[in-house]
């Protein structure tokens, strides 16, 4: 694996299953291992390692193969990375982020905002500011028109970037 892939893999694993999933991914590398072996090498309890593996499996980041132990009759599970799915996962996340950014852009474009200028206070739409008689309900200072053109410009740029990445 190239280093960028490792970073992407670890980030995806973290989002899916937290720190334990990252430890599992680091141990797995490009070989197939049993869950007991993964737990031992990742220095995790077996139930914690299995939970992380199942989360990663549901997130399509790992594959699972089961084999029946002839002596005990129990199934043994073997896990490996599913690198074929990484690009699909990232594309899916980008599509979801794009939808949220487009909704945010629409909200920014369709509203006028008012702000008191106090750090920690939030912006209010015209209707909200009107309800509070153009006074900040948090600090009591007057609410003044807020120019959100920078936010709109930034959202448009990010949307354009993500659309270009999805088309590539």
C-alpha positions in Angstrom: 0.0 0.0 0.0 1.1 3.5 -0.7 1.1 5.9 2.3 -1.8 7.9 1.1 -3.9 4.8 0.9 -3.0 3.9 4.5 -4.1 7.4 5.7 -7.4 7.0 3.8 -7.9 3.5 5.0 -7.2 4.5 8.6 -9.5 7.5 8.4 -12.3 5.4 6.9 -11.7 2.7 9.6 -11.8 5.4 12.3 -15.1 6.8 11.1 -16.6 3.3 10.9 -15.3 1.8 14.1 -13.1 4.2 16.1 -9.6 3.7 17.4 -10.1 -0.1 17.7 -10.9 -0.4 14.0 -7.8 1.6 13.1 -5.7 -0.8 15.2 -7.3 -3.8 13.4 -6.6 -2.2 10.0 -3.0 -1.6 10.8 -2.5 -5.2 11.9 -4.4 -6.7 8.9 -2.2 -5.3 6.3 -2.5 -7.3 3.1 -2.8 -10.7 4.6 -5.7 -12.8 5.8 -5.8 -13.5 9.6 -8.1 -15.1 12.1 -9.9 -12.9 14.6 -7.9 -14.3 17.5 -4.7 -13.5 15.7 -5.9 -10.0 14.9 -6.9 -9.4 18.6 -3.5 -10.7 19.8 -1.5 -8.6 17.4 -3.6 -5.4 17.9 -3.4 -5.9 21.7 -7.2 -5.9 22.0 -9.6 -8.2 23.8 -11.2 -10.7 21.4 -14.7 -9.4 21.8 -13.5 -5.8 21.1 -11.6 -6.9 18.0 -14.6 -8.9 16.8 -16.9 -5.9 17.3 -14.5 -3.7 15.3 -14.2 -6.4 12.6 -18.0 -6.7 12.3 -18.3 -2.9 12.0 -15.6 -2.8 9.3 -17.3 -5.7 7.6 -20.7 -3.8 7.6 -18.8 -0.8 6.2 -17.4 -3.0 3.4 -13.8 -2.3 4.4 -12.9 -6.0 5.3 -13.9 -9.4 3.9 -14.7 -12.4 5.9 -14.2 -16.1 5.1 -15.4 -18.8 7.5 -14.0 -22.3 7.7 -15.2 -25.2 9.8 -12.8 -26.7 12.2 -13.0 -30.5 11.7 -11.9 -31.3 15.3 -14.3 -29.0 17.2 -17.0 -28.5 14.5 -16.9 -24.8 15.2 -16.4 -22.2 12.6 -13.2 -20.1 12.4 -13.4 -16.7 10.8 -10.6 -15.3 8.6 -10.5 -11.6 7.7 -8.7 -9.5 5.0 -8.9 -6.0 3.7 -11.3 -5.2 1.0 -9.3 -2.6 -0.9 -11.6 -2.7 -3.9 -14.3 -0.9 -1.9 -12.2 2.0 -0.7 -12.9 4.2 -3.7 -16.6 3.4 -3.7 -16.8 4.3 0.0 -15.1 7.6 -0.5 -17.3 8.4 -3.5 -20.4 7.6 -1.5 -19.3 9.9 1.3 -18.5 12.7 -1.1 -22.0 12.4 -2.6 -23.5 12.7 0.9 -21.3 15.7 1.7 -22.3 17.3 -1.6 -26.0 17.0 -0.8 -25.4 18.6 2.7 -23.3 21.4 1.2 -25.9 22.1 -1.5 -28.6 22.4 1.3 -26.4 24.7 3.3 -25.9 26.9 0.2 -29.6 27.1 -0.5 -30.2 28.1 3.1 -27.5 30.8 2.9 -28.8 32.1 -0.4 -32.5 32.2 0.7 -32.1 34.0 4.0 -30.9 37.3 5.4 -28.9 37.0 8.5 -28.4 39.2 11.5 -25.6 39.0 14.1 -24.6 41.0 17.2 -20.9 40.6 16.7 -20.3 38.9 20.0 -18.0 35.8 19.8 -20.0 32.7 20.8 -23.3 34.1 19.7 -24.9 32.8 16.6 -26.4 34.4 13.5 -30.2 34.7 13.2 -32.4 34.7 10.2 -34.6 37.7 9.6 -37.7 36.0 11.1 -35.7 35.0 14.2 -34.3 38.5 14.6 -37.7 40.0 14.2 -39.1 37.7 16.9 -36.4 39.0 19.3 -37.0 42.6 18.2 -33.5 42.6 16.6 -31.8 42.1 20.0 -29.6 39.1 20.6 -31.4 36.7 23.0 -28.1 35.5 24.4 -26.2 38.8 25.1 -28.8 41.5 24.6 -26.8 43.5 22.0 -28.5 44.8 18.9 -28.6 42.4 15.9 -27.3 44.0 12.7 -27.4 42.8 9.1 -24.7 40.1 8.4 -23.2 39.9 4.9 -22.9 36.1 4.2 -21.3 36.5 0.8 -18.0 34.9 1.9 -19.9 31.8 3.2 -21.8 31.6 -0.1 -18.6 31.9 -2.1 -16.8 29.3 0.1 -19.7 26.8 -0.3 -19.9 27.3 -4.0 -16.1 26.7 -4.3 -16.3 23.5 -2.2 -19.4 22.2 -4.2 -17.5 22.8 -7.4 -14.4 21.0 -6.1 -16.4 17.9 -5.0 -18.4 17.8 -8.2 -15.1 17.8 -10.2 -13.7 15.0 -8.0 -16.9 12.9 -8.5 -16.7 13.4 -12.3 -13.0 12.4 -12.5 
